[in-house]
């Protein structure tokens, strides 16, 4: 099982539907974003168990994935 948390501000996700669990698949984070219909250009970082990962990283079983938006500011 994979726990996914999508930060507010990404795609159609909001505070009511931003946390969910899916079955583990042998896919990369890029492929996961496609499955979730999330535009990669909206994503600033993806954390697996709190550690930043590249989009080419394979999804691990029994993990928590946090998808963060691009942050702005100055």
N, C-alpha and C positions, 0 to 999 in steps of 0.2 A: 504494500500500500504506500501511496505517496500523498503526503499532506501538502496542499498548495495554498498559499496566501498571496493574493494579488492586491497590491497597494492601491488605494483610491487614485483616480486620475488616469487609469489605464483602461482603454476600451470601454466596454459596456459594464464593467464591474463597479459595484458600489459597496457600501458597508454591509448591506444585507446579504450579498452573494459573493463576497470576496474570499471566503474560506471553504474549501471542500477537499474531498479525498477521492483519488482515482486508483485503479489497479496499476501495478507496476508494468511498464512496457520497456523493451529494449530500444530506447530512442534517445536522441540528443535533446538538449534544451531548445535548439532551433526547431526541431520537429514538434516538441511539446507546445511551443508558442503557436505553431501552425494549427495544431489540434485544438487549442484553446481560442483560436481566431484572435490572436493578439499581434498587432503590428510591431515588428521588431524595432522600428524607429521610435516607438513610445517607451521602450525599455531602457533604463539607464544601467541597471545591474540585476543580476540574478544570484541569490545566495542559496547554497545547499547546506543545510545544517549550520547556517551562520557564516559560511565561508564563500567569498565571491568566486564565481566560476565563469568560464568562457562559454559562449553559445554552442561550441562544439563538444562540450562535456557531455558524457552519457549520464542519463538520469539513474540515480541509485535507488534501490529498493529500501523501504523503511526509512525514508528521509523526509525532511521538511524543505520545501522550496518556497522562497519568498521572491516575488517579482516586483521590482521597484521601478518607479518612473524616472525619467531624466529630471534632475534637479537643476533649478535655475537660481540665479542670485548673483550677487557681486560683492 
